[in-house]
Amino acid sequence: MSNDIRCNAGTRPVGAKCVVPAGSTVTVEMHQQPNDRSCAQEAIGGAHHGPVAVYLSKVDDATKADGSAPWFKIFEDSWAKNSAGGSGDDDFWGTKDLNACCGRMSVPIPSDLAAGDYLLRAEALALHTAGGSGGAQFYMTCYQLSITGTGSRTPAGVSLPGAFSASDPGILVNIHAPMSSYKAPGPAVIQGGATKRAGSACVGCEQTCTPGSGPSGTATQVPQPQPTGPGPAPTGCTAQLYGQCGGIGWTGCTACASGSCVKLNDHYSQCQA
C-alpha cells in the first residue's frame, strides 16, 4: 500500500483547524457526490458493505501534517450477524449504518487525550469485491483538529502504511458467502474510544443535526466523494459525475451523464470531468 492509505490522494496543507474539546463529539459526514448532502441519497450506495473506522494522529501542526505520525483508532462500527440473512451481504455493517444515518457518524473524542493538534482520519472499507487480492476498496479522508483540555494521554499508534496487509482476513474476505465472524483490519479501539454495534440505531448528531449544524466542537465537513454501488443497470442509464461507471463485478451504469468514464484500477472506474 502507498502513503495514500493515510489521507487519500492529493493531500496538501490547509488554512484552518477545527477546535474540539476533549470529551466532546465530532460528527463525520460521508456522501457519494461532492456538494450533495441530501439524505435522499445513500451515503455509500449499492452493495458497498464493510466496516467504518476513525483514527487520530498527534502532530505538531495539523495544517501541514502528512499523516506519517502514528495513528490510533478511537471509533469503529464494523459487522454484526443478521440471523435472518443468508450471506454476509445480508448482515449488519458500518457502511449500512452510514446509509441509515444520512452519512453521519458521531465520534466521541476521548476525554483524557493530551491537548494539541491532531489529524482525524475517517475510513470506510468496501468489501463487495474483496474476495480476490486487491479487491477491497478503502475510502478515507483526514480532518485537521486542535483538541483542547487538561488530559495528558498520548496513546501508542500504528504506521500507515504498515498496519494493513492485502491478505488480512478483514481485507481479503468473501462477504457474498455466509459469515460466522468478522474482524475489521487495523488495531483495536483504544481504551476510552467508542465501538458502535453494526445495525444499532442512529444516535446523537447523525440523527438530529441538519447539515452545517451541530453541538459545540462538532466538525461536519464532507470527505472525498464515494462511488455508487453495483446493481442492475436500467437500459440507457447514466452515472453521475464522480460516480462509479465500471470495474470488476460492476453491473451498474457504464455511461456518464457528464464527463467520461476513467479507469482508476481494475475494480473501479469513475466519471470524471
DRENPADO-711826 format. One record per residue: residue in three letters; x, y, z of N, C-alpha, C in turn. Coordinates in nm, 3 decimals. Example, Ala and Ser with C-alpha at 12.3 -4.5 7.8 and 13.67 -1.06 7.14 Angstrom:
# DRENPADO-711826
> Ala 1.319 -0.569 0.780 1.230 -0.450 0.780 1.320 -0.330 0.780
> Ser 1.285 -0.225 0.708 1.367 -0.106 0.714 1.290 0.003 0.787
# end
This chain:
# DRENPADO-711826
> Met 0.084 -0.119 0.000 0.000 0.000 0.000 0.088 0.125 0.000
> Ser 0.040 0.230 -0.063 0.115 0.354 -0.072 0.079 0.447 0.043
> Asn 0.146 0.561 0.049 0.116 0.661 0.151 -0.026 0.717 0.138
> Asp -0.090 0.695 0.023 -0.227 0.744 0.004 -0.326 0.677 0.100
> Ile -0.286 0.564 0.162 -0.374 0.499 0.258 -0.394 0.586 0.382
> Arg -0.309 0.687 0.399 -0.322 0.775 0.516 -0.443 0.867 0.504
> Cys -0.441 0.952 0.405 -0.544 1.056 0.393 -0.600 1.068 0.252
> Asn -0.581 0.966 0.169 -0.622 0.967 0.030 -0.522 1.046 -0.053
> Ala -0.545 1.050 -0.184 -0.451 1.115 -0.275 -0.471 1.266 -0.274
> Gly -0.368 1.337 -0.320 -0.379 1.481 -0.336 -0.376 1.560 -0.208
> Thr -0.311 1.508 -0.103 -0.306 1.581 0.023 -0.222 1.708 0.008
> Arg -0.259 1.811 0.081 -0.189 1.939 0.075 -0.219 2.016 0.203
> Pro -0.137 2.116 0.236 -0.164 2.196 0.356 -0.299 2.267 0.348
> Val -0.357 2.294 0.464 -0.485 2.365 0.471 -0.467 2.491 0.554
> Gly -0.569 2.576 0.554 -0.556 2.705 0.619 -0.620 2.717 0.755
> Ala -0.686 2.612 0.804 -0.757 2.625 0.931 -0.769 2.489 0.999
> Lys -0.805 2.493 1.127 -0.827 2.372 1.207 -0.959 2.385 1.280
> Cys -1.021 2.271 1.311 -1.141 2.267 1.394 -1.099 2.255 1.540
> Val -1.142 2.347 1.624 -1.112 2.341 1.767 -1.216 2.252 1.834
> Val -1.171 2.146 1.899 -1.260 2.045 1.957 -1.217 2.014 2.100
> Pro -1.303 2.033 2.199 -1.266 1.997 2.337 -1.258 1.845 2.354
> Ala -1.158 1.798 2.424 -1.152 1.656 2.459 -1.277 1.621 2.539
> Gly -1.335 1.504 2.512 -1.458 1.464 2.577 -1.583 1.503 2.502
> Ser -1.569 1.584 2.397 -1.685 1.622 2.316 -1.699 1.523 2.200
> Thr -1.790 1.551 2.111 -1.818 1.461 2.000 -1.805 1.535 1.868
> Val -1.737 1.473 1.773 -1.735 1.525 1.637 -1.825 1.437 1.552
> Thr -1.886 1.495 1.452 -1.968 1.418 1.360 -1.905 1.425 1.222
> Val -1.864 1.308 1.175 -1.806 1.296 1.042 -1.919 1.265 0.944
> Glu -1.912 1.324 0.826 -2.020 1.308 0.729 -1.962 1.262 0.595
> Met -2.020 1.156 0.540 -1.974 1.100 0.413 -2.090 1.092 0.314
> His -2.064 1.129 0.189 -2.166 1.123 0.085 -2.104 1.079 -0.046
> Gln -2.189 1.032 -0.138 -2.141 0.983 -0.267 -2.083 1.093 -0.354
> Gln -2.151 1.207 -0.359 -2.116 1.311 -0.454 -2.077 1.440 -0.382
> Pro -1.985 1.518 -0.440 -1.947 1.645 -0.379 -2.065 1.742 -0.379
> Asn -2.078 1.816 -0.270 -2.180 1.920 -0.256 -2.322 1.866 -0.256
> Asp -2.339 1.736 -0.235 -2.473 1.677 -0.225 -2.484 1.606 -0.091
> Arg -2.546 1.673 0.007 -2.560 1.618 0.141 -2.704 1.576 0.169
> Ser -2.778 1.553 0.063 -2.917 1.514 0.077 -2.929 1.375 0.138
> Cys -3.022 1.361 0.232 -3.047 1.230 0.292 -3.126 1.139 0.199
> Ala -3.172 1.192 0.085 -3.245 1.110 -0.011 -3.152 1.013 -0.083
> Gln -3.021 1.042 -0.084 -2.924 0.955 -0.149 -2.846 0.878 -0.043
> Glu -2.820 0.749 -0.070 -2.739 0.672 0.023 -2.599 0.731 0.033
> Ala -2.543 0.727 0.153 -2.408 0.779 0.172 -2.307 0.699 0.090
> Ile -2.318 0.568 0.096 -2.233 0.478 0.019 -2.326 0.384 -0.054
> Gly -2.354 0.413 -0.179 -2.463 0.348 -0.249 -2.440 0.202 -0.281
> Gly -2.549 0.136 -0.312 -2.542 -0.001 -0.358 -2.497 -0.098 -0.251
> Ala -2.414 -0.192 -0.291 -2.373 -0.301 -0.202 -2.230 -0.286 -0.154
> His -2.187 -0.163 -0.130 -2.051 -0.138 -0.080 -2.047 -0.162 0.071
> His -2.066 -0.286 0.113 -2.074 -0.318 0.255 -1.935 -0.331 0.316
> Gly -1.922 -0.288 0.441 -1.794 -0.302 0.510 -1.791 -0.221 0.638
> Pro -1.678 -0.222 0.708 -1.666 -0.151 0.836 -1.632 -0.004 0.818
> Val -1.657 0.071 0.923 -1.623 0.213 0.929 -1.534 0.234 1.051
> Ala -1.430 0.313 1.038 -1.339 0.337 1.150 -1.291 0.482 1.148
> Val -1.252 0.531 1.266 -1.196 0.666 1.279 -1.069 0.658 1.363
> Tyr -0.964 0.722 1.315 -0.834 0.725 1.381 -0.796 0.869 1.416
> Leu -0.705 0.883 1.511 -0.640 1.011 1.540 -0.489 0.993 1.533
> Ser -0.419 1.102 1.500 -0.274 1.104 1.498 -0.227 1.235 1.558
> Lys -0.145 1.229 1.663 -0.093 1.350 1.729 0.018 1.408 1.643
> Val 0.006 1.537 1.609 0.101 1.602 1.518 0.141 1.738 1.574
> Asp 0.247 1.794 1.519 0.292 1.926 1.563 0.202 2.036 1.509
> Asp 0.166 2.026 1.382 0.084 2.128 1.317 -0.010 2.057 1.220
> Ala -0.138 2.051 1.256 -0.234 1.976 1.174 -0.251 2.035 1.035
> Thr -0.226 2.164 1.018 -0.245 2.225 0.886 -0.142 2.178 0.785
> Lys -0.029 2.124 0.834 0.079 2.082 0.744 0.111 1.933 0.754
> Ala 0.051 1.862 0.848 0.085 1.722 0.872 0.054 1.635 0.751
> Asp 0.139 1.535 0.727 0.123 1.449 0.609 0.075 1.308 0.643
> Gly 0.044 1.281 0.769 -0.006 1.150 0.807 0.101 1.049 0.840
> Ser 0.227 1.091 0.848 0.336 0.996 0.875 0.352 0.963 1.023
> Ala 0.291 1.041 1.112 0.297 1.012 1.255 0.207 0.893 1.288
> Pro 0.229 0.826 1.403 0.148 0.708 1.437 -0.001 0.740 1.452
> Trp -0.084 0.640 1.421 -0.230 0.652 1.427 -0.286 0.557 1.531
> Phe -0.388 0.600 1.605 -0.460 0.512 1.696 -0.609 0.524 1.668
> Lys -0.679 0.411 1.685 -0.821 0.403 1.649 -0.908 0.445 1.768
> Ile -1.003 0.538 1.744 -1.091 0.585 1.851 -1.237 0.545 1.829
> Phe -1.269 0.489 1.712 -1.409 0.457 1.682 -1.414 0.345 1.580
> Glu -1.512 0.257 1.598 -1.532 0.151 1.499 -1.678 0.109 1.496
> Asp -1.731 0.093 1.377 -1.864 0.038 1.352 -1.843 -0.067 1.244
> Ser -1.837 -0.194 1.282 -1.784 -0.295 1.192 -1.891 -0.388 1.135
> Trp -1.919 -0.500 1.203 -2.005 -0.606 1.150 -2.081 -0.672 1.262
> Ala -2.203 -0.715 1.234 -2.280 -0.798 1.327 -2.363 -0.894 1.244
> Lys -2.379 -1.014 1.296 -2.452 -1.118 1.225 -2.601 -1.087 1.221
> Asn -2.661 -1.107 1.105 -2.805 -1.098 1.089 -2.858 -1.240 1.079
> Ser -2.920 -1.289 1.184 -2.964 -1.429 1.188 -3.069 -1.460 1.082
> Ala -3.134 -1.356 1.031 -3.237 -1.377 0.929 -3.179 -1.377 0.788
> Gly -3.049 -1.349 0.775 -2.988 -1.341 0.644 -2.923 -1.470 0.601
> Gly -2.880 -1.473 0.475 -2.818 -1.593 0.422 -2.670 -1.577 0.392
> Ser -2.623 -1.453 0.378 -2.483 -1.429 0.346 -2.437 -1.301 0.414
> Gly -2.307 -1.272 0.400 -2.254 -1.150 0.458 -2.319 -1.025 0.403
> Asp -2.369 -1.031 0.281 -2.440 -0.916 0.224 -2.561 -0.879 0.308
> Asp -2.623 -0.979 0.371 -2.744 -0.955 0.450 -2.714 -0.911 0.593
> Asp -2.588 -0.923 0.635 -2.553 -0.890 0.773 -2.551 -0.739 0.795
> Phe -2.528 -0.700 0.919 -2.522 -0.558 0.954 -2.378 -0.509 0.939
> Trp -2.362 -0.392 0.878 -2.229 -0.335 0.851 -2.226 -0.187 0.887
> Gly -2.107 -0.138 0.914 -2.091 0.004 0.942 -2.135 0.092 0.828
> Thr -2.108 0.049 0.703 -2.150 0.131 0.589 -2.302 0.135 0.576
> Lys -2.371 0.026 0.615 -2.517 0.029 0.615 -2.568 0.129 0.718
> Asp -2.498 0.138 0.832 -2.535 0.237 0.933 -2.517 0.378 0.880
> Leu -2.409 0.401 0.804 -2.390 0.532 0.742 -2.508 0.567 0.653
> Asn -2.553 0.471 0.574 -2.668 0.496 0.487 -2.792 0.527 0.568
> Ala -2.814 0.453 0.676 -2.933 0.474 0.758 -2.929 0.606 0.833
> Cys -2.809 0.657 0.857 -2.792 0.778 0.939 -2.752 0.899 0.855
> Cys -2.793 0.900 0.728 -2.768 1.014 0.639 -2.620 1.046 0.627
> Gly -2.537 0.943 0.626 -2.395 0.963 0.605 -2.318 1.011 0.725
> Arg -2.383 1.018 0.841 -2.318 1.078 0.959 -2.285 0.974 1.064
> Met -2.171 0.991 1.128 -2.135 0.910 1.244 -2.080 1.002 1.352
> Ser -2.136 0.989 1.471 -2.093 1.070 1.585 -1.980 0.997 1.657
> Val -1.868 1.065 1.672 -1.745 1.003 1.723 -1.700 1.076 1.849
> Pro -1.707 1.014 1.967 -1.659 1.078 2.089 -1.506 1.091 2.087
> Ile -1.458 1.207 2.128 -1.315 1.228 2.144 -1.278 1.190 2.287
> Pro -1.187 1.095 2.309 -1.153 1.055 2.446 -1.118 1.174 2.533
> Ser -1.171 1.173 2.655 -1.161 1.291 2.742 -1.022 1.314 2.799
> Asp -0.936 1.210 2.799 -0.805 1.225 2.864 -0.692 1.247 2.765
> Leu -0.724 1.275 2.639 -0.618 1.298 2.541 -0.541 1.426 2.572
> Ala -0.412 1.423 2.544 -0.331 1.543 2.559 -0.377 1.649 2.461
> Ala -0.376 1.773 2.507 -0.415 1.884 2.419 -0.312 1.899 2.307
> Gly -0.357 1.952 2.195 -0.267 1.976 2.084 -0.332 1.948 1.951
> Asp -0.251 1.947 1.847 -0.300 1.925 1.711 -0.307 1.776 1.678
> Tyr -0.410 1.741 1.603 -0.430 1.603 1.561 -0.484 1.601 1.418
> Leu -0.452 1.495 1.346 -0.527 1.460 1.226 -0.632 1.358 1.266
> Leu -0.753 1.376 1.216 -0.858 1.276 1.232 -0.880 1.210 1.097
> Arg -0.868 1.078 1.094 -0.881 1.001 0.970 -1.008 0.917 0.975
> Ala -1.101 0.943 0.883 -1.224 0.866 0.872 -1.211 0.769 0.756
> Glu -1.250 0.644 0.780 -1.230 0.539 0.681 -1.356 0.454 0.666
> Ala -1.396 0.432 0.543 -1.498 0.332 0.510 -1.432 0.231 0.418
> Leu -1.451 0.103 0.448 -1.389 -0.004 0.370 -1.498 -0.084 0.301
> Ala -1.499 -0.081 0.169 -1.600 -0.153 0.090 -1.546 -0.291 0.053
> Leu -1.624 -0.395 0.082 -1.577 -0.533 0.066 -1.652 -0.610 -0.043
> His -1.727 -0.540 -0.126 -1.810 -0.610 -0.225 -1.728 -0.685 -0.329
> Thr -1.602 -0.644 -0.351 -1.514 -0.717 -0.444 -1.388 -0.765 -0.372
> Ala -1.399 -0.790 -0.242 -1.282 -0.824 -0.160 -1.249 -0.973 -0.160
> Gly -1.318 -1.053 -0.241 -1.290 -1.196 -0.245 -1.159 -1.229 -0.314
> Gly -1.102 -1.134 -0.388 -0.972 -1.152 -0.453 -0.874 -1.049 -0.401
> Ser -0.746 -1.080 -0.404 -0.644 -0.989 -0.353 -0.649 -0.856 -0.427
> Gly -0.650 -0.748 -0.353 -0.657 -0.615 -0.412 -0.797 -0.567 -0.441
> Gly -0.897 -0.647 -0.407 -1.034 -0.609 -0.440 -1.101 -0.518 -0.339
> Ala -1.055 -0.517 -0.214 -1.114 -0.429 -0.113 -1.089 -0.283 -0.149
> Gln -1.186 -0.197 -0.121 -1.177 -0.056 -0.158 -1.181 0.031 -0.033
> Phe -1.070 0.102 -0.007 -1.062 0.194 0.106 -1.105 0.333 0.061
> Tyr -1.194 0.395 0.138 -1.234 0.534 0.116 -1.204 0.609 0.245
> Met -1.112 0.705 0.239 -1.070 0.773 0.361 -1.041 0.919 0.332
> Thr -1.045 0.997 0.437 -1.011 1.138 0.429 -0.966 1.183 0.566
> Cys -0.896 1.295 0.573 -0.844 1.345 0.700 -0.894 1.486 0.727
> Tyr -0.911 1.515 0.856 -0.953 1.646 0.904 -0.849 1.697 1.003
> Gln -0.840 1.828 1.013 -0.741 1.891 1.098 -0.807 1.941 1.226
> Leu -0.764 1.889 1.340 -0.823 1.926 1.469 -0.720 1.989 1.560
> Ser -0.768 2.078 1.645 -0.691 2.128 1.759 -0.772 2.091 1.883
> Ile -0.726 1.991 1.957 -0.800 1.939 2.072 -0.756 2.013 2.197
> Thr -0.852 2.062 2.273 -0.824 2.135 2.396 -0.861 2.048 2.516
> Gly -0.805 2.082 2.632 -0.837 2.009 2.754 -0.717 1.997 2.844
> Thr -0.734 1.923 2.953 -0.628 1.910 3.054 -0.570 1.768 3.059
> Gly -0.608 1.683 2.965 -0.558 1.546 2.963 -0.411 1.540 2.927
> Ser -0.353 1.422 2.947 -0.210 1.405 2.920 -0.178 1.278 2.841
> Arg -0.279 1.201 2.804 -0.252 1.072 2.741 -0.225 1.087 2.592
> Thr -0.120 1.023 2.546 -0.089 1.012 2.404 -0.078 0.864 2.372
> Pro -0.184 0.801 2.324 -0.183 0.656 2.301 -0.080 0.615 2.196
> Ala -0.028 0.493 2.213 0.060 0.436 2.112 -0.019 0.413 1.984
> Gly 0.050 0.422 1.872 -0.020 0.409 1.745 0.049 0.315 1.649
> Val -0.008 0.305 1.531 0.045 0.221 1.423 0.082 0.309 1.305
> Ser 0.164 0.255 1.218 0.206 0.329 1.100 0.115 0.299 0.982
> Leu 0.091 0.401 0.902 0.020 0.386 0.776 0.107 0.444 0.665
> Pro 0.143 0.362 0.564 0.112 0.219 0.551 0.189 0.136 0.652
> Gly 0.147 0.011 0.667 0.212 -0.081 0.760 0.114 -0.155 0.848
> Ala 0.003 -0.089 0.885 -0.094 -0.152 0.974 -0.185 -0.250 0.902
> Phe -0.193 -0.240 0.769 -0.280 -0.326 0.690 -0.199 -0.409 0.593
> Ser -0.249 -0.526 0.562 -0.192 -0.611 0.458 -0.305 -0.660 0.369
> Ala -0.276 -0.675 0.240 -0.379 -0.719 0.146 -0.434 -0.857 0.181
> Ser -0.357 -0.935 0.259 -0.401 -1.069 0.296 -0.468 -1.075 0.433
> Asp -0.483 -0.962 0.501 -0.552 -0.962 0.630 -0.693 -1.019 0.613
> Pro -0.739 -1.100 0.708 -0.873 -1.160 0.692 -0.986 -1.059 0.690
> Gly -0.963 -0.938 0.741 -1.065 -0.835 0.734 -1.063 -0.758 0.603
> Ile -0.963 -0.787 0.518 -0.949 -0.720 0.389 -0.971 -0.817 0.274
> Leu -0.916 -0.938 0.285 -0.936 -1.042 0.186 -1.046 -1.134 0.238
> Val -1.169 -1.110 0.196 -1.284 -1.180 0.252 -1.397 -1.183 0.150
> Asn -1.470 -1.293 0.147 -1.585 -1.306 0.058 -1.712 -1.283 0.139
> Ile -1.770 -1.166 0.127 -1.890 -1.135 0.205 -2.017 -1.186 0.137
> His -2.003 -1.245 0.020 -2.120 -1.297 -0.051 -2.153 -1.441 -0.008
> Ala -2.072 -1.496 0.081 -2.098 -1.627 0.141 -2.143 -1.607 0.285
> Pro -2.203 -1.708 0.348 -2.239 -1.696 0.490 -2.116 -1.667 0.575
> Met -2.130 -1.579 0.674 -2.020 -1.540 0.761 -2.057 -1.570 0.907
> Ser -1.961 -1.626 0.980 -1.983 -1.652 1.122 -1.909 -1.553 1.210
> Ser -1.811 -1.482 1.152 -1.735 -1.383 1.228 -1.669 -1.288 1.131
> Tyr -1.626 -1.175 1.182 -1.551 -1.078 1.102 -1.478 -0.985 1.197
> Lys -1.350 -0.960 1.170 -1.270 -0.864 1.246 -1.219 -0.758 1.151
> Ala -1.252 -0.634 1.179 -1.207 -0.524 1.095 -1.055 -0.512 1.100
> Pro -0.993 -0.470 0.991 -0.847 -0.457 0.990 -0.799 -0.342 1.078
> Gly -0.669 -0.346 1.109 -0.611 -0.241 1.190 -0.612 -0.274 1.338
> Pro -0.567 -0.179 1.421 -0.559 -0.203 1.565 -0.696 -0.200 1.631
> Ala -0.700 -0.244 1.756 -0.823 -0.235 1.835 -0.850 -0.089 1.872
> Val -0.974 -0.058 1.901 -1.010 0.075 1.951 -0.942 0.095 2.087
> Ile -0.884 0.212 2.109 -0.813 0.238 2.234 -0.911 0.246 2.351
> Gln -0.859 0.228 2.471 -0.939 0.249 2.591 -0.988 0.394 2.593
> Gly -1.116 0.411 2.617 -1.174 0.545 2.612 -1.232 0.580 2.478
> Gly -1.210 0.493 2.376 -1.271 0.513 2.246 -1.413 0.458 2.245
> Ala -1.472 0.446 2.127 -1.612 0.404 2.117 -1.627 0.298 2.008
> Thr -1.709 0.197 2.037 -1.744 0.095 1.939 -1.895 0.092 1.925
> Lys -1.944 0.115 1.804 -2.087 0.111 1.777 -2.121 -0.026 1.719
> Arg -2.224 -0.091 1.772 -2.265 -0.220 1.719 -2.334 -0.199 1.585
> Ala -2.283 -0.264 1.482 -2.345 -0.252 1.350 -2.491 -0.292 1.356
> Gly -2.576 -0.210 1.296 -2.719 -0.235 1.297 -2.793 -0.166 1.408
> Ser -2.721 -0.107 1.504 -2.788 -0.034 1.612 -2.834 0.101 1.562
> Ala -2.924 0.162 1.638 -2.989 0.285 1.593 -2.892 0.402 1.585
> Cys -2.925 0.499 1.500 -2.850 0.624 1.495 -2.862 0.693 1.631
> Val -2.754 0.758 1.672 -2.755 0.831 1.798 -2.694 0.969 1.775
> Gly -2.728 1.062 1.864 -2.662 1.191 1.861 -2.685 1.267 1.732
> Cys -2.578 1.327 1.684 -2.589 1.422 1.575 -2.632 1.358 1.444
> Glu -2.593 1.232 1.421 -2.630 1.173 1.293 -2.780 1.154 1.281
> Gln -2.852 1.163 1.393 -2.997 1.151 1.390 -3.066 1.286 1.397
> Thr -3.005 1.383 1.466 -3.075 1.507 1.498 -3.026 1.630 1.423
> Cys -2.903 1.631 1.375 -2.847 1.753 1.318 -2.886 1.771 1.172
> Thr -2.905 1.894 1.133 -2.920 1.928 0.992 -2.782 1.966 0.940
> Pro -2.758 1.953 0.808 -2.626 1.986 0.754 -2.581 2.125 0.798
> Gly -2.456 2.130 0.847 -2.399 2.257 0.888 -2.424 2.292 1.032
> Ser -2.508 2.215 1.102 -2.533 2.244 1.243 -2.470 2.136 1.329
> Gly -2.476 2.153 1.460 -2.421 2.053 1.549 -2.383 2.114 1.681
> Pro -2.360 2.031 1.783 -2.319 2.083 1.912 -2.180 2.142 1.906
> Ser -2.142 2.219 2.009 -2.011 2.280 2.016 -1.902 2.173 2.002
> Gly -1.804 2.201 1.916 -1.697 2.106 1.897 -1.723 2.003 1.790
> Thr -1.829 2.017 1.716 -1.862 1.918 1.613 -1.812 1.964 1.477
> Ala -1.736 1.878 1.412 -1.690 1.906 1.276 -1.780 1.832 1.179
> Thr -1.834 1.903 1.080 -1.926 1.839 0.985 -1.881 1.865 0.842
> Gln -1.752 1.843 0.815 -1.702 1.861 0.681 -1.734 1.739 0.596
> Val -1.724 1.755 0.465 -1.761 1.647 0.373 -1.634 1.585 0.315
> Pro -1.616 1.450 0.326 -1.497 1.385 0.271 -1.502 1.370 0.120
> Gln -1.402 1.297 0.069 -1.394 1.273 -0.074 -1.518 1.198 -0.122
> Pro -1.560 1.219 -0.249 -1.680 1.153 -0.299 -1.668 1.002 -0.295
> Gln -1.782 0.937 -0.267 -1.788 0.792 -0.262 -1.857 0.740 -0.388
> Pro -1.818 0.623 -0.436 -1.880 0.570 -0.558 -2.016 0.509 -0.530
> Thr -2.098 0.505 -0.634 -2.222 0.430 -0.622 -2.192 0.282 -0.631
> Gly -2.280 0.201 -0.578 -2.254 0.057 -0.570 -2.315 -0.019 -0.685
> Pro -2.281 -0.148 -0.694 -2.332 -0.230 -0.803 -2.480 -0.258 -0.791
> Gly -2.544 -0.282 -0.902 -2.686 -0.314 -0.904 -2.730 -0.324 -1.048
> Pro -2.851 -0.368 -1.073 -2.899 -0.380 -1.211 -2.894 -0.246 -1.282
> Ala -2.850 -0.246 -1.404 -2.837 -0.122 -1.480 -2.954 -0.108 -1.576
> Pro -3.046 -0.014 -1.552 -3.156 0.007 -1.645 -3.102 0.047 -1.782
> Thr -3.177 0.013 -1.884 -3.136 0.045 -2.020 -3.119 0.196 -2.035
> Gly -3.002 0.236 -2.087 -2.976 0.377 -2.111 -2.942 0.457 -1.988
> Cys -2.914 0.392 -1.874 -2.886 0.468 -1.752 -2.749 0.533 -1.760
> Thr -2.729 0.639 -1.685 -2.601 0.709 -1.679 -2.561 0.732 -1.535
> Ala -2.431 0.725 -1.509 -2.377 0.754 -1.377 -2.349 0.903 -1.365
> Gln -2.367 0.957 -1.245 -2.342 1.098 -1.222 -2.192 1.126 -1.214
> Leu -2.155 1.253 -1.227 -2.016 1.294 -1.217 -1.957 1.246 -1.085
> Tyr -1.841 1.181 -1.091 -1.769 1.121 -0.978 -1.834 0.993 -0.926
> Gly -1.935 0.943 -0.995 -1.992 0.814 -0.960 -1.916 0.701 -1.029
> Gln -1.939 0.577 -0.983 -1.873 0.461 -1.043 -1.938 0.428 -1.176
> Cys -1.854 0.392 -1.273 -1.904 0.359 -1.407 -1.843 0.231 -1.461
> Gly -1.768 0.158 -1.380 -1.709 0.035 -1.428 -1.619 -0.029 -1.324
> Gly -1.567 -0.146 -1.357 -1.480 -0.221 -1.268 -1.523 -0.366 -1.260
> Ile -1.433 -0.453 -1.212 -1.463 -0.595 -1.200 -1.586 -0.614 -1.112
> Gly -1.685 -0.686 -1.162 -1.806 -0.713 -1.086 -1.911 -0.604 -1.095
> Trp -1.880 -0.493 -1.161 -1.973 -0.381 -1.168 -2.086 -0.412 -1.266
> Thr -2.210 -0.393 -1.223 -2.326 -0.417 -1.310 -2.415 -0.294 -1.321
> Gly -2.364 -0.180 -1.273 -2.441 -0.057 -1.281 -2.417 0.017 -1.411
> Cys -2.451 0.144 -1.412 -2.439 0.226 -1.533 -2.293 0.235 -1.577
> Thr -2.270 0.230 -1.706 -2.134 0.241 -1.760 -2.115 0.367 -1.844
> Ala -2.222 0.440 -1.870 -2.213 0.568 -1.940 -2.223 0.680 -1.837
> Cys -2.161 0.793 -1.867 -2.158 0.907 -1.774 -2.254 1.016 -1.820
> Ala -2.328 1.074 -1.725 -2.417 1.185 -1.758 -2.338 1.306 -1.803
> Ser -2.218 1.323 -1.746 -2.127 1.427 -1.791 -1.985 1.377 -1.770
> Gly -1.891 1.430 -1.845 -1.754 1.383 -1.837 -1.737 1.249 -1.905
> Ser -1.631 1.179 -1.870 -1.602 1.048 -1.931 -1.566 0.948 -1.823
> Cys -1.580 0.820 -1.856 -1.552 0.712 -1.761 -1.402 0.682 -1.763
> Val -1.335 0.703 -1.650 -1.190 0.688 -1.640 -1.158 0.567 -1.552
> Lys -1.079 0.474 -1.602 -1.039 0.356 -1.524 -0.931 0.397 -1.425
> Leu -0.959 0.380 -1.295 -0.861 0.409 -1.191 -0.785 0.285 -1.149
> Asn -0.851 0.171 -1.151 -0.787 0.041 -1.130 -0.881 -0.065 -1.185
> Asp -0.844 -0.193 -1.173 -0.926 -0.300 -1.230 -1.064 -0.308 -1.168
> His -1.076 -0.258 -1.045 -1.201 -0.273 -0.973 -1.289 -0.147 -0.974
> Tyr -1.234 -0.036 -1.023 -1.311 0.088 -1.010 -1.279 0.186 -1.122
> Ser -1.383 0.224 -1.195 -1.376 0.333 -1.292 -1.473 0.441 -1.248
> Gln -1.440 0.567 -1.275 -1.518 0.679 -1.223 -1.545 0.782 -1.332
> Cys -1.666 0.841 -1.329 -1.699 0.951 -1.419 -1.625 1.076 -1.374
> Gln -1.543 1.130 -1.461 -1.464 1.249 -1.427 -1.480 1.355 -1.535
> Ala -1.472 1.480 -1.491 -1.486 1.592 -1.585 -1.360 1.607 -1.669
# end
